[in-house]
Amino acid sequence: MLRSIICAVCLLLSVPLAASARTPDHAAEWNGAEINWRDVRSGIYEASQTGRPVIMVFHATWCSACKRFRKVFNDPAIVAASRDFVMILVDADAEKGINGAFSPDGTYVPRTLFIDSDGDVSDKLVGSDSQYPHSLSVDNPKELLALMKKAHDVFKMDRVASPPPPGENRT
């Protein structure tokens, strides 16, 4: 009985999250016009409801590598591939608790995590840097794009029609 009450309360608390999905701070700098960036709460809720995996990008406003990495998200192939994922953008300084909670190998930035819809960080979808495996090439979209394609197999994703980018007519 207590378990049912707790589940019901959790469900009621999560419903407003779907309606209150907000664009995270700095999304515009990360091509928010074409990539549907979510904040952590609404993004995780969306992933749990849709079964789509998450790409979570941690950045800091002072980070020069992050500023270079932003440009990768302007690549048309990255924009198209992003529609198969719930894209979450996290300012590591503004959201220290989240930064610490999702730090399988440290809290460095930029850091890109591939997470299944159950919240598990994939250890199969990492970059080539053994010291910082969740750090991807900040100057070239090829590494990120290859991981996005590989994610279809790792997460056993169906190839279905992706949602349109933000601002595009949805009718």
Salt bridges, closest charged atoms under 4 A:
GLU29 OE1 - HIS26 ND1 3.54
GLU29 OE1 - ARG70 NH2 3.22
GLU46 OE1 - ARG38 NE 2.69
GLU46 OE2 - ARG52 NH2 2.36
ASP84 OD2 - HIS152 NE2 3.18
ASP91 OD2 - HIS26 NE2 3.49
ASP123 OD1 - LYS124 NZ 3.89
ASP139 OD2 - ARG68 NH2 2.65
